[in-house]
Structure formats: structure tokens, C-alpha cells
Amino acid sequence: MKELRLLPPVSRRRLLQTGAASLALTGVTRRLLAATPEGETESHGLSTFGELAEPADFKHFGYVNPNAPKGGVLIESPASPTFDTLNGYVLRGNAAQGLGLTFDSLMVGSLDERDALYGLVAKSVRISPDRLTYRFTLRPEARFHDGSKLTAHDAAFSLNILRSKGHPVIAQTLRDLQSAEAEADDVLVLRFAAGRARDLPLFAAGQPIFSKAYYAKRDFEATTLEPPLASSAYRIDQLEQGRFIVYKRVPDYWGKDLPVNVGQSNFDVIRFEYFGDSQVAFEAFKAGAFSEREENIARVWSTGYDFPAFKEGRVKRIEIPNANIPGIQGWVFNTRRKVFADPRVREAIGLCFDFDWTSRNLMYDAYKRISSYFENSPCAAKGPPSDAEKALLEPFRDKLPERVFGEPPASPVSDGSGQDRALLKRASDLFAAAGCRRKDNALLLPDGKPLEFEFLDFSNLLERHTHPFIKNLKLLGVNARMRVVDAAQFKQRLDDFDFDIVVDNLTMGWSPGEELQNYFSSKTARVTGSRNLAGTADPVADALIEKALVAETREELETTCRALDRVLRSGFYRVFHWYNPVHRLAFWDAYGRPQTPPRFDPGVISSWWWDAERAKQINFPMR
């Protein structure tokens, strides 16, 4: 199960060689910079806590091959079953995969580094002493695909329209951006509110830049299949709604030689083929309908690679260590529903899922169980709270369960039988403590209504995992069922919070910030389309989130997040799933790749390249 990804786009750009004239600042820019107050700092990039791995004169990122050849094709199949719009930055519609390949931003990140951005459209930024004013100097050579100049006016327009009309997640994140103004064609000034989120400047600098002139005649909020005017290394070339979309490399892309783009965007064509079913997609891969996939189904990885092309060596497999914080995937309770109002009921339901049986019998023990909202990171709570954590939690002791001050709740370990009597007994006791009672074969809530609910999904991918869970719930009198709906209906129901339980996958940053508001704050619990699917509205969580957003050191941030982790885990808002400690990649052997992959991503789209000789040897069915 994959979440909607709005940002950041994949690493993707490069720049045209420029002459001395293009390196010179305009007269207007010189006067503006000369007038800046003392104490400002100037940098070639931004980072959350001020540390940049790359120096100002770096030539390229360390994980790329700067001499990688250009050409060939990469074909992938998205997790999403369909698309119906090329506007991925508003609430409406299911956006096509890969739209981020077409848009430039002020700055862009490295796949070897977290919480840092380097200049793309902006070659530098000046920051005021109070860190509330950011003045970006833009590259005068930046261009849209129609040849028109990309200026600070376009960048200001983009941030302002995203703040007012963009997807609620984006608009909410930009709420403390007080103004975005062009002081000259090549000078953009962003002013932030006092107390703004720590990572807001990075978020703003990573947003796509739209053409102001283009949208003067178009509705920004409309769903559309008209390819938008963009500026990056690729442009949309062909598409058939819901079936495929093709991106073609722009050979004269203005940014192709910039350090942040060298050795990247190597394919002439990137194509995404859509399939409504995961098994159909795998059969298509075996036949060469697409060329690379990240395998997320352990059963297929363990038993499915017995087809001729693999046996002949034409298809290869590799595993790359995954250094990321995993996607925090799980079944999420919609606490807006009365049936899930009591955390004891939520905890009891979670005890009925036997992960150990599921892992052994369905997933070849290829995954690790998640227990924390910050799994595999220093922000995950472990053991009793430290003195620093206690100092954050003590003021709220009367509002918190006692377990917050002890060992944090962990995902239960079963006997692997699929029907662990001890865990089911614990669940039954919790139901009783919550005022539920058994009548005949049904478990009744305190108000006398049956305890029943629905698992909602748009795919049957997790059906085998869900039905044993449902079976155990029925043993305790809980009437649970699973329903699969089409993708459009599923998205609409998520946006409107019209569900009981859904699978969700949270993406946590290395330095958690604004996503904490989006996922867990009472401010977003009632915002249509927000990522706070659980409806979490806990004043203690709100207070800790506010502290996390303004933490000034990494140590302070990690301490605050560990305290928040304890509060959230004690609320039992989700039944945690599992994560893959490696990236499992399968591909037709027509590609070259760097010897050392990026630390935080396999880097397929950004750093691999087409090997024409290999493609010829394996007779790859390139389209």
C-alpha cells in the first residue's frame, strides 16, 4: 500500500553552460543585496540544522556517474491502479505518476543526505538574523519548456497559489508563509511568521514552480489531462488516461549541467504503465511490458522468479540496504467513529492480529514488525522515559495514562499459532474493561449496539493478511468485514473520512516537522483531505508537536519526538504492519548503475542509465 506522494519530487535536474554575462548580478539585484542588514548569512543550500555535506563548489553528488550516457528507456509500473489528472498539487483527482519529473524548484535534495537542499533555480539564498526572511537569487538562464524565462514572479505566484488553492496538505504546511514576493526578476523574498515550523523554508524551496502566464488563462484547481507548461529535464510526451504516461527527456534543458543535475536524468524516455492488479502487473513484467520494479510482495520475491527470462539471466535481482525510516504502515482506526472512541477497544482489536503467524505463513519472514511512529530512528521511544522526556510529559500527567511513563507499548509477539489464546484473552479483558459485553455470538458496545466495522481498501493485495485478522475478531464476537472499492471511490471516502479502518502509510522525515501537524494534530483532524486519517485530536500531542516544530537542536527534537511517540502509541490509533529492511529490485538487464547506490533511495530514475550493448544482448523488448 503506497500513500499519495505530493513531494518532494525525485532528484532530477541539470543546467546549461553559461557565459560570464549570465553569472553577473543585475543592477537591481546589486542594490537589493547591498541594502541587506548586517548579520545575514548567505548559502548555496538550506538544511534543517545548518549542516550541508556538499561545499559551495561541489561538482556533482557522490552517488552519480558524471559520465553516464544518455539514451534508452526506463519503464515502471506505479502502485496506483489508475490516473485521471495531470494536476498533482490539488485535492481533486488521481494524479499521474512522475509529474515531479517535469517541474523545477528553487532548490533540490541529495539522495545521500536528509534535511538538506541545494540550489537549482536559485543559486543562493540570504537569510536574515531572525531567520524569518529568506532572499533567493535566481539563475537568469532558467527557462520553461516553451522558451519563456522562469523568474521570481513565477516562483512567487507558485507559492502563493499553492498556499491559497493547493492540496490541503500543502496549503496547511505553507500557512506560516506570510508573503512570497518578487523584488526583481531574479530576486524572490519569502517572509515567514514568528514561530514558524523549523522546516518550512525547506518545504517552500522544494515546491514546484509554475508559469504565472500559463495559469493566467487556466483554472489552477481544475483536473485536466492537458500537459502543464513546466521547466525541468522531462516533458510529457504521450498518455492514455489510466493506462500509461510517457515522459521524454528535454535535450536542451536549461539546467542540465548544474551540479545538482550532473549524472542524472539519463533516460531519453521514462514510461509508467498502469495495471489494475498486482499479479497482472507481475505477469506483464515477466513479458517485458516494463523494465524495472521494486518488489514489495515477499511471496513473489521468494517463489515467483522462476520464469524463462530470469533463468536465462536476462532479468536480474538485487537487494539494497534500506537506511530510511520505513513507511509507518498499518490499519488505521477512524476515531471519529463512535465504535473506536475508547482506546481500550482499539488496543483489544490490535491484539487479534497475529503478525508472527502472518509473517511465517504469508510473507516468508522477510519483514520486520513496526512498533513506533519513528521506527528505525533516534526519535523512537525505547525503555522508560529519560529525565528530559519526563520533563516534557510531567505537566500533562493528569491527562495521560500511566503507561506513558513506563515502557512504551510495543506490537505484541504471539506464539505463531494464528490464534494465540493469551493475546485473545487479553483482548477479551480489555473489551470488558471498556464496558463491552457478550450476548449470544455478538460483542456489544456499552450502548448495546454490536461492535462491528469494515476494513476498506481499493486493492485485494492485503486480503490474505486481513481475513485471518477478521477470523480472530469473530472469535470474540466482533463482526468485521472487508470491502474493496474502486480507486476513485476510495480516495473520495478517504478525503471525506468516510471509513472505519483503512491501511495507511506515513512518511516520516529524518527531522520530523510539519508532517507531525499533518498526521497527528487536532488542527488537521477535521480538514477535508488531510493525512490525519485517525482523527487524532489529543491536546498533549498538540503541545508536543508545537515544541517539536520549533526545536533548535537535533537533541531537543529527538527528545520531543520520543515523548510524542509514547503518547501516540498509548493511544492505539493504528495496528502497525511491517517494513522491509532492504529494497528488492528486479530489472531487465539493460541498465548500468553506480557502484555505490545513494544512501536513502535506490536511485533508479535519477542515477541509472541505459546500456545499449546489454539491451542488445538480452534482446530486451523495448517499445
C-alpha positions as CSV (number, residue, x, y, z in Angstrom):
1,M,0.0,0.0,0.0
2,K,1.5,3.3,-1.1
3,E,0.5,6.7,0.1
4,L,-0.2,9.7,-2.1
5,R,3.1,11.3,-2.7
6,L,2.9,15.1,-3.2
7,L,6.5,15.9,-2.5
8,P,9.4,16.0,-2.8
9,P,9.8,15.1,-6.5
10,V,12.6,12.8,-7.4
11,S,16.1,14.2,-7.8
12,R,16.2,15.1,-11.5
13,R,17.8,18.2,-12.9
14,R,20.9,19.8,-14.6
15,L,22.0,23.1,-16.2
16,L,23.2,24.7,-19.5
17,Q,26.7,26.2,-19.6
18,T,26.5,29.9,-19.1
19,G,28.7,32.7,-20.1
20,A,30.2,35.4,-17.9
21,A,27.3,37.7,-18.6
22,S,24.8,35.2,-17.1
23,L,26.9,35.0,-13.9
24,A,26.7,38.7,-13.3
25,L,24.0,40.1,-11.0
26,T,21.6,42.6,-12.4
27,G,21.9,46.2,-11.2
28,V,18.7,45.9,-9.3
29,T,19.9,42.8,-7.6
30,R,23.2,44.5,-6.6
31,R,21.3,47.4,-5.0
32,L,18.9,45.0,-3.1
33,L,21.8,42.9,-1.8
34,A,23.8,45.9,-0.8
35,A,20.9,47.1,1.3
36,T,20.5,43.9,3.3
37,P,21.1,44.3,7.0
38,E,24.2,43.1,8.8
39,G,24.1,39.6,10.3
40,E,22.6,37.9,7.2
41,T,24.0,34.6,6.1
42,E,24.4,33.5,2.5
43,S,24.5,29.9,1.4
44,H,24.3,27.7,-1.6
45,G,21.8,25.5,0.2
46,L,19.5,25.0,3.1
47,S,19.4,22.5,5.9
48,T,17.3,21.9,8.9
49,F,20.0,22.4,11.5
50,G,22.5,24.3,9.3
51,E,24.8,21.4,8.2
52,L,25.4,20.8,4.5
53,A,27.5,17.8,3.3
54,E,28.3,19.4,-0.1
55,P,30.6,22.5,-0.3
56,A,29.6,25.5,-2.4
57,D,31.9,24.4,-5.2
58,F,30.8,20.8,-5.4
59,K,30.7,19.3,-8.9
60,H,28.1,16.6,-8.6
61,F,26.5,14.3,-6.0
62,G,28.7,11.5,-4.9
63,Y,26.4,8.7,-5.9
64,V,26.1,9.6,-9.6
65,N,28.3,8.7,-12.6
66,P,29.0,12.1,-14.0
67,N,29.8,10.5,-17.4
68,A,26.7,8.4,-17.6
69,P,25.5,8.1,-21.2
70,K,22.1,9.5,-22.2
71,G,19.5,7.4,-24.1
72,G,17.2,4.4,-23.9
73,V,14.1,3.9,-21.9
74,L,13.0,3.1,-18.3
75,I,9.6,1.6,-17.9
76,E,8.0,1.2,-14.5
77,S,4.5,0.3,-13.1
78,P,3.1,2.5,-10.4
79,A,1.4,1.1,-7.3
80,S,-1.6,3.3,-8.0
81,P,-4.1,1.5,-10.3
82,T,-5.1,4.5,-12.4
83,F,-4.8,8.2,-13.0
84,D,-7.3,10.8,-14.3
85,T,-5.4,14.2,-14.0
86,L,-2.1,15.8,-14.7
87,N,-2.6,18.2,-11.8
88,G,-1.0,16.6,-8.8
89,Y,-1.0,19.6,-6.5
90,V,-4.7,20.0,-5.7
91,L,-7.2,17.8,-3.9
92,R,-9.2,16.6,-6.9
93,G,-8.4,13.6,-8.9
94,N,-5.8,10.8,-9.0
95,A,-2.6,12.3,-10.3
96,A,-0.4,10.6,-12.9
97,Q,2.9,9.1,-11.7
98,G,6.1,11.1,-12.4
99,L,4.7,14.7,-12.6
100,G,7.6,15.8,-10.4
101,L,10.0,14.9,-13.3
102,T,8.7,18.0,-15.2
103,F,8.9,20.8,-12.6
104,D,11.9,22.6,-11.3
105,S,12.0,24.1,-7.8
106,L,14.2,26.7,-6.1
107,M,16.3,24.0,-4.5
108,V,16.6,20.2,-4.6
109,G,17.8,17.5,-2.3
110,S,20.5,14.8,-2.5
111,L,19.6,11.1,-2.1
112,D,22.7,10.7,0.2
113,E,21.5,13.4,2.6
114,R,18.5,14.2,4.7
115,D,17.1,17.6,5.6
116,A,19.2,19.5,3.1
117,L,18.6,21.2,-0.2
118,Y,21.0,22.7,-2.8
119,G,20.5,25.4,-5.4
120,L,18.6,24.6,-8.6
121,V,16.6,27.6,-9.9
122,A,18.0,29.6,-7.0
123,K,21.8,29.7,-7.0
124,S,22.0,31.1,-3.4
125,V,19.9,32.3,-0.5
126,R,20.4,35.0,2.1
127,I,18.8,34.5,5.5
128,S,18.0,37.3,8.0
129,P,19.4,37.1,11.5
130,D,16.0,36.2,12.9
131,R,15.6,33.5,10.2
132,L,12.2,34.9,9.1
133,T,13.2,36.4,5.8
134,Y,14.8,34.4,3.0
135,R,16.1,36.2,-0.1
136,F,16.7,33.8,-3.0
137,T,18.8,34.9,-6.0
138,L,17.6,33.1,-9.1
139,R,19.5,32.0,-12.1
140,P,18.8,34.3,-15.1
141,E,19.2,31.3,-17.5
142,A,16.2,29.4,-16.1
143,R,13.6,28.7,-18.7
144,F,10.2,27.0,-19.2
145,H,9.9,24.4,-21.9
146,D,8.4,27.0,-24.3
147,G,11.5,29.1,-24.0
148,S,10.0,31.8,-21.8
149,K,12.0,33.0,-18.8
150,L,11.4,31.5,-15.4
151,T,11.6,34.4,-13.0
152,A,11.0,35.2,-9.3
153,H,7.5,36.3,-10.4
154,D,6.7,32.7,-11.3
155,A,8.2,31.4,-8.1
156,A,6.1,33.9,-6.0
157,F,3.0,33.1,-7.9
158,S,3.5,29.4,-7.4
159,L,3.9,29.6,-3.6
160,N,1.0,32.0,-3.2
161,I,-1.4,29.8,-5.3
162,L,-0.3,26.6,-3.5
163,R,-1.0,28.4,-0.2
164,S,-4.4,29.5,-1.3
165,K,-5.6,26.8,-3.7
166,G,-3.2,23.9,-3.4
167,H,-3.8,20.5,-1.9
168,P,-4.9,20.9,1.8
169,V,-1.7,19.2,2.9
170,I,0.4,21.7,1.0
171,A,-1.7,24.7,2.0
172,Q,-1.7,23.8,5.6
173,T,2.1,23.4,5.6
174,L,2.5,26.8,4.0
175,R,0.2,28.5,6.5
176,D,3.1,30.4,8.2
177,L,4.5,31.7,4.9
178,Q,3.4,35.3,5.3
179,S,4.4,36.5,1.9
180,A,6.2,35.5,-1.3
181,E,7.3,38.5,-3.4
182,A,9.5,39.1,-6.4
183,E,11.7,42.2,-5.8
184,A,13.2,41.7,-9.2
185,D,13.1,39.1,-12.0
186,D,16.0,37.3,-10.2
187,V,15.2,38.1,-6.5
188,L,12.5,36.2,-4.6
189,V,11.8,37.2,-1.0
190,L,10.0,34.9,1.4
191,R,8.8,36.1,4.8
192,F,7.7,33.7,7.5
193,A,5.7,34.2,10.6
194,A,7.4,34.1,14.0
195,G,7.2,30.6,15.5
196,R,7.0,29.1,12.0
197,A,7.8,25.4,11.6
198,R,11.5,24.7,11.6
199,D,11.5,23.0,8.1
200,L,9.1,25.4,6.4
201,P,11.8,27.2,4.4
202,L,13.0,23.9,3.0
203,F,9.4,22.9,2.2
204,A,8.8,26.2,0.4
205,A,12.1,25.9,-1.5
206,G,11.2,22.4,-2.7
207,Q,7.8,23.3,-4.2
208,P,7.3,23.1,-8.0
209,I,7.5,26.4,-9.9
210,F,4.6,27.0,-12.2
211,S,4.3,29.6,-15.1
212,K,2.3,32.6,-14.0
213,A,1.5,33.4,-17.6
214,Y,0.3,29.9,-18.3
215,Y,-2.2,29.9,-15.4
216,A,-3.5,33.4,-16.2
217,K,-5.7,31.6,-18.7
218,R,-6.4,28.4,-16.8
219,D,-8.0,27.2,-13.6
220,F,-5.3,26.0,-11.2
221,E,-7.7,23.9,-9.3
222,A,-9.1,22.0,-12.3
223,T,-8.4,18.4,-13.0
224,T,-7.0,18.2,-16.5
225,L,-5.2,16.0,-19.0
226,E,-3.6,18.9,-20.7
227,P,0.2,18.6,-20.1
228,P,1.1,21.7,-18.0
229,L,3.9,24.1,-19.0
230,A,6.9,23.1,-16.9
231,S,10.7,23.6,-16.9
232,S,12.6,20.5,-15.8
233,A,14.5,17.7,-17.5
234,Y,11.4,15.9,-18.8
235,R,8.2,16.9,-20.5
236,I,5.0,14.8,-21.0
237,D,5.1,13.2,-24.4
238,Q,2.2,10.8,-24.6
239,L,-0.5,9.4,-22.4
240,E,-3.7,7.4,-22.3
241,Q,-5.8,8.0,-19.3
242,G,-5.5,5.3,-16.7
243,R,-3.2,3.2,-18.9
244,F,0.2,4.8,-19.5
245,I,2.1,8.1,-19.4
246,V,5.3,8.8,-21.2
247,Y,7.9,11.4,-20.3
248,K,10.6,12.5,-22.8
249,R,13.9,14.0,-21.9
250,V,14.4,17.6,-22.9
251,P,17.8,17.6,-24.7
252,D,18.3,21.4,-24.3
253,Y,17.1,21.6,-20.7
254,W,18.4,24.8,-19.3
255,G,19.7,23.2,-16.1
256,K,21.3,20.0,-17.4
257,D,24.9,20.9,-16.3
258,L,24.2,22.2,-12.8
259,P,26.0,20.2,-10.0
260,V,22.6,19.0,-8.7
261,N,21.8,17.5,-12.1
262,V,25.1,16.1,-13.4
263,G,24.9,12.4,-14.0
264,Q,21.2,12.3,-13.6
265,S,18.1,12.2,-15.9
266,N,19.9,9.8,-18.1
267,F,17.0,8.1,-19.9
268,D,15.6,9.5,-23.1
269,V,12.2,8.1,-22.2
270,I,10.5,7.3,-18.8
271,R,7.2,5.5,-19.1
272,F,4.8,4.4,-16.5
273,E,2.4,1.5,-17.3
274,Y,-0.7,1.1,-15.2
275,F,-2.2,-2.2,-14.3
276,G,-5.3,-2.7,-12.1
277,D,-4.0,-5.8,-10.3
278,S,-0.6,-6.6,-8.8
279,Q,-0.5,-10.1,-10.2
280,V,-1.3,-8.8,-13.7
281,A,1.5,-6.3,-13.3
282,F,4.0,-9.0,-12.4
283,E,3.0,-11.1,-15.4
284,A,3.4,-8.0,-17.6
285,F,6.9,-7.5,-16.2
286,K,7.9,-11.1,-16.9
287,A,6.8,-10.5,-20.5
288,G,8.9,-7.3,-20.8
289,A,6.0,-4.8,-20.7
290,F,8.0,-2.8,-18.2
291,S,11.7,-3.0,-17.3
292,E,12.1,-2.4,-13.6
293,R,10.1,-3.0,-10.4
294,E,10.7,-2.8,-6.7
295,E,9.2,-6.0,-5.3
296,N,7.0,-5.4,-2.3
297,I,5.5,-8.9,-2.0
298,A,7.7,-11.4,-0.3
299,R,5.8,-14.3,-1.7
300,V,6.6,-13.2,-5.2
301,W,10.2,-12.4,-4.4
302,S,10.7,-15.9,-2.9
303,T,8.7,-18.0,-5.4
304,G,7.8,-16.0,-8.4
305,Y,11.1,-15.6,-10.2
306,D,11.2,-18.9,-12.0
307,F,10.2,-17.7,-15.5
308,P,12.5,-18.1,-18.5
309,A,13.9,-14.6,-18.8
310,F,15.2,-14.8,-15.2
311,K,16.6,-18.3,-15.6
312,E,18.4,-17.1,-18.7
313,G,19.9,-14.2,-16.9
314,R,18.0,-11.6,-18.9
315,V,16.2,-10.4,-15.7
316,K,18.3,-9.7,-12.6
317,R,17.5,-9.2,-8.9
318,I,19.4,-7.2,-6.3
319,E,18.8,-6.2,-2.7
320,I,20.0,-2.8,-1.5
321,P,20.1,-2.0,2.3
322,N,17.3,0.4,3.2
323,A,18.7,3.1,5.5
324,N,15.4,5.1,5.6
325,I,12.9,5.5,8.3
326,P,10.4,3.0,6.9
327,G,6.9,3.9,5.9
328,I,4.8,3.7,9.0
329,Q,2.2,1.4,7.6
330,G,-0.8,0.0,9.4
331,W,-4.5,-0.4,9.8
332,V,-5.8,3.0,11.0
333,F,-8.9,3.4,13.2
334,N,-11.1,6.3,12.3
335,T,-11.7,7.6,15.8
336,R,-14.4,10.0,14.5
337,R,-16.5,6.8,14.6
338,K,-18.1,6.1,18.0
339,V,-17.2,2.5,17.8
340,F,-13.5,3.4,18.1
341,A,-13.8,6.1,20.8
342,D,-12.3,4.1,23.6
343,P,-8.5,3.3,23.3
344,R,-9.1,0.1,25.1
345,V,-11.3,-1.1,22.3
346,R,-8.6,-0.1,19.8
347,E,-5.9,-1.9,21.7
348,A,-8.1,-5.0,22.0
349,I,-8.7,-5.1,18.3
350,G,-5.0,-4.9,17.6
351,L,-4.3,-7.9,19.8
352,C,-6.3,-10.0,17.5
353,F,-3.8,-9.6,14.6
354,D,-1.2,-12.4,14.7
355,F,1.7,-10.9,12.9
356,D,4.1,-13.8,13.7
357,W,1.7,-16.3,12.0
358,T,1.2,-14.0,9.1
359,S,4.9,-13.4,8.7
360,R,5.8,-17.0,8.6
361,N,2.9,-18.3,6.5
362,L,2.3,-15.4,4.1
363,M,5.4,-13.3,4.0
364,Y,8.4,-15.7,4.3
365,D,9.6,-13.9,7.4
366,A,11.0,-11.2,5.1
367,Y,9.7,-8.2,7.1
368,K,10.2,-6.6,10.5
369,R,7.3,-5.5,12.7
370,I,6.7,-1.9,13.3
371,S,6.1,-0.7,16.9
372,S,6.9,3.0,16.7
373,Y,5.8,6.0,14.7
374,F,9.5,6.8,14.3
375,E,10.7,3.2,13.6
376,N,14.4,2.7,13.0
377,S,15.3,6.2,14.0
378,P,16.6,8.1,17.1
379,C,13.2,9.5,17.6
380,A,11.6,6.2,18.5
381,A,10.8,5.8,22.2
382,K,12.7,2.9,24.0
383,G,12.6,1.8,27.6
384,P,11.4,4.1,30.4
385,P,11.4,7.9,29.5
386,S,14.6,9.8,30.1
387,D,14.7,12.7,32.5
388,A,14.4,15.1,29.6
389,E,11.3,13.2,28.3
390,K,9.8,13.2,31.7
391,A,10.2,17.0,31.9
392,L,8.0,17.3,28.8
393,L,5.4,14.8,30.0
394,E,5.0,15.6,33.7
395,P,2.9,18.8,33.2
396,F,0.3,16.6,31.5
397,R,0.4,13.6,33.9
398,D,-3.3,14.0,34.8
399,K,-4.2,13.8,31.1
400,L,-2.1,10.7,30.3
401,P,-2.4,7.0,31.0
402,E,0.2,5.8,33.5
403,R,1.8,3.6,30.8
404,V,3.2,6.7,29.1
405,F,5.7,6.9,32.0
406,G,6.9,3.3,31.6
407,E,7.9,1.1,28.8
408,P,6.2,2.2,25.6
409,P,3.6,-0.1,24.1
410,A,5.1,-2.5,21.6
411,S,3.4,-4.5,18.9
412,P,2.6,-7.9,20.6
413,V,4.5,-11.1,19.9
414,S,2.4,-14.2,19.5
415,D,3.0,-17.9,19.7
416,G,2.7,-18.0,15.9
417,S,-0.3,-20.3,16.0
418,G,-2.6,-17.8,14.3
419,Q,-4.9,-18.0,17.3
420,D,-2.8,-17.1,20.4
421,R,-5.1,-17.8,23.4
422,A,-3.1,-15.5,25.7
423,L,-3.4,-12.5,23.4
424,L,-7.1,-13.2,22.7
425,K,-7.7,-13.4,26.5
426,R,-6.0,-10.0,27.0
427,A,-8.2,-8.6,24.2
428,S,-11.4,-10.0,25.8
429,D,-10.4,-8.5,29.2
430,L,-9.9,-5.1,27.5
431,F,-13.3,-5.2,25.8
432,A,-14.8,-6.0,29.2
433,A,-13.0,-3.1,30.9
434,A,-14.3,-0.8,28.2
435,G,-17.9,-1.8,29.1
436,C,-18.5,-4.3,26.2
437,R,-20.5,-7.4,26.9
438,R,-21.1,-10.7,25.0
439,K,-24.6,-11.6,24.0
440,D,-25.0,-14.8,22.1
441,N,-22.4,-14.6,19.4
442,A,-22.1,-10.8,19.3
443,L,-20.0,-8.4,21.3
444,L,-22.0,-5.4,22.3
445,L,-20.7,-1.9,23.0
446,P,-21.7,-0.1,26.2
447,D,-24.7,1.4,24.4
448,G,-25.9,-2.0,23.4
449,K,-25.0,-1.8,19.7
450,P,-22.9,-4.5,18.1
451,L,-19.2,-3.9,17.8
452,E,-18.8,-4.1,14.0
453,F,-16.8,-2.3,11.4
454,E,-15.4,-2.5,7.9
455,F,-11.8,-2.7,6.5
456,L,-11.9,-0.5,3.4
457,D,-9.4,-0.8,0.5
458,F,-9.0,-0.2,-3.2
459,S,-7.0,-3.4,-3.8
460,N,-7.1,-7.0,-2.7
461,L,-3.4,-7.1,-2.1
462,L,-3.8,-7.4,1.7
463,E,-6.9,-9.7,1.6
464,R,-4.9,-12.7,2.7
465,H,-3.5,-10.7,5.7
466,T,-6.8,-9.3,6.7
467,H,-9.1,-12.3,6.7
468,P,-7.2,-14.2,9.5
469,F,-7.4,-11.0,11.5
470,I,-11.1,-10.9,10.9
471,K,-11.4,-14.6,11.9
472,N,-9.8,-13.9,15.3
473,L,-12.1,-10.9,15.8
474,K,-15.1,-13.1,15.2
475,L,-14.0,-15.5,17.9
476,L,-14.5,-12.6,20.4
477,G,-17.9,-11.7,18.9
478,V,-16.6,-8.7,16.8
479,N,-18.4,-8.5,13.4
480,A,-15.6,-7.3,11.0
481,R,-15.6,-7.5,7.2
482,M,-13.5,-6.3,4.3
483,R,-14.7,-4.2,1.3
484,V,-12.7,-3.4,-1.8
485,V,-13.9,-0.4,-3.9
486,D,-12.5,1.3,-7.0
487,A,-9.7,3.8,-6.6
488,A,-11.8,6.9,-7.2
489,Q,-14.3,6.0,-4.6
490,F,-11.6,5.0,-2.2
491,K,-9.9,8.4,-2.5
492,Q,-13.1,10.3,-2.1
493,R,-14.0,8.3,1.0
494,L,-10.6,9.0,2.5
495,D,-10.8,12.7,1.7
496,D,-14.2,12.8,3.5
497,F,-13.2,10.4,6.3
498,D,-16.0,8.1,5.3
499,F,-14.4,4.8,6.5
500,D,-14.0,2.7,9.6
501,I,-10.5,1.2,9.1
502,V,-8.1,1.7,6.2
503,V,-4.4,0.9,5.5
504,D,-2.3,4.0,5.7
505,N,1.5,4.5,5.2
506,L,3.0,7.6,6.8
507,T,6.3,9.1,5.6
508,M,8.4,10.4,8.4
509,G,11.2,12.8,7.8
510,W,14.7,12.4,9.3
511,S,14.0,15.6,11.3
512,P,10.2,15.3,11.8
513,G,8.5,18.6,11.5
514,E,5.4,19.7,9.5
515,E,4.3,16.2,8.9
516,L,3.6,15.9,12.6
517,Q,0.9,18.5,12.1
518,N,-0.5,16.8,9.0
519,Y,-0.7,13.4,10.6
520,F,-1.4,13.9,14.3
521,S,-2.6,17.5,15.1
522,S,-6.2,18.4,16.1
523,K,-5.7,21.3,13.6
524,T,-6.0,18.8,10.8
525,A,-8.4,16.3,12.3
526,R,-11.4,17.8,10.5
527,V,-9.7,19.2,7.4
528,T,-11.0,17.5,4.3
529,G,-8.3,15.6,2.5
530,S,-5.8,15.8,5.4
531,R,-3.5,13.0,6.3
532,N,-4.8,12.8,9.9
533,L,-6.9,9.8,8.9
534,A,-7.2,8.6,12.5
535,G,-8.7,11.9,13.6
536,T,-6.1,12.3,16.3
537,A,-7.1,15.3,18.5
538,D,-5.1,15.0,21.7
539,P,-4.1,18.3,23.5
540,V,-1.0,16.6,24.8
541,A,0.1,15.5,21.4
542,D,-0.7,19.0,20.1
543,A,1.6,20.6,22.7
544,L,4.4,18.2,21.9
545,I,4.0,18.8,18.2
546,E,4.3,22.6,18.8
547,K,7.6,22.0,20.7
548,A,8.9,19.7,18.0
549,L,8.2,22.3,15.3
550,V,10.4,24.9,17.0
551,A,13.2,22.7,18.4
552,E,16.5,24.4,17.8
553,T,18.8,21.4,18.1
554,R,18.6,17.8,16.9
555,E,18.9,16.6,20.5
556,E,15.9,18.7,21.5
557,L,13.9,17.5,18.6
558,E,14.6,13.8,19.2
559,T,13.7,14.1,22.9
560,T,10.4,15.7,22.0
561,C,9.6,13.2,19.3
562,R,10.3,10.3,21.7
563,A,7.8,11.8,24.2
564,L,5.3,12.2,21.4
565,D,5.8,8.6,20.3
566,R,4.9,7.5,23.8
567,V,1.7,9.5,23.8
568,L,0.6,8.3,20.3
569,R,1.5,4.6,20.9
570,S,-0.5,4.7,24.1
571,G,-3.5,6.0,22.1
572,F,-3.6,2.8,19.9
573,Y,-4.6,4.7,16.8
574,R,-3.3,2.0,14.4
575,V,-2.4,-1.6,14.3
576,F,1.1,-1.4,13.0
577,H,2.2,-3.5,10.0
578,W,5.7,-4.3,8.9
579,Y,8.6,-2.9,6.9
580,N,11.2,-4.2,4.5
581,P,14.8,-3.7,5.7
582,V,16.0,-3.8,2.1
583,H,15.0,-2.6,-1.3
584,R,14.2,-5.6,-3.5
585,L,14.8,-4.6,-7.2
586,A,14.1,-6.7,-10.2
587,F,15.0,-5.4,-13.7
588,W,15.7,-6.4,-17.3
589,D,19.5,-6.4,-17.5
590,A,19.7,-3.4,-19.9
591,Y,21.0,-0.9,-17.4
592,G,24.2,0.5,-15.9
593,R,24.2,1.8,-12.3
594,P,26.7,3.5,-10.0
595,Q,28.8,1.1,-7.9
596,T,27.5,2.6,-4.7
597,P,23.8,3.4,-4.6
598,P,22.5,6.5,-2.8
599,R,22.1,6.0,0.9
600,F,18.4,6.9,1.1
601,D,17.0,5.7,-2.2
602,P,17.7,3.0,-4.8
603,G,18.2,5.9,-7.3
604,V,16.9,4.1,-10.3
605,I,15.2,7.0,-12.0
606,S,17.8,9.6,-11.0
607,S,21.1,7.7,-11.4
608,W,20.8,4.6,-13.5
609,W,21.4,4.7,-17.3
610,W,20.6,2.7,-20.4
611,D,23.3,0.2,-21.5
612,A,22.6,-0.2,-25.3
613,E,25.0,-3.2,-25.6
614,R,23.4,-5.1,-22.8
615,A,20.0,-4.3,-24.1
616,K,21.0,-5.8,-27.5
617,Q,22.5,-8.9,-25.9
618,I,19.3,-9.7,-23.9
619,N,17.0,-8.7,-26.8
620,F,15.0,-6.5,-24.4
621,P,11.5,-5.9,-25.9
622,M,11.9,-2.1,-25.8
623,R,8.9,-0.2,-27.1
